């Protein structure tokens, strides 16, 4: 099964933070996903790209922060995070995939 280009449009990049590292203890991986992607599309993309079985997908939308740039008010873009829980026995090493 070859990875289609649209799978890379859905899964942007892995999120590597302290909280996502703790989630890996529960066999979960955190990805930044496209804003228009739904849970089914995220599940399909992860299974196709990494050859794993996905148990569940939880998503959250992180609202962009209000910031000031050169004295003018602005706003960072919103982002969608996908917490992908894998079936027992499957793993994704996001540090090796970079």
Secondary structure as UniProt FT lines:
FT   HELIX           5..10
FT   STRAND          11..14
FT   HELIX           18..23
FT   HELIX           24..26
FT   STRAND          28..33
FT   TURN            35..36
FT   HELIX           39..50
FT   STRAND          54..62
FT   STRAND          66..69
FT   TURN            70..71
FT   STRAND          72..75
FT   STRAND          79..86
FT   TURN            88..89
FT   HELIX           94..97
//
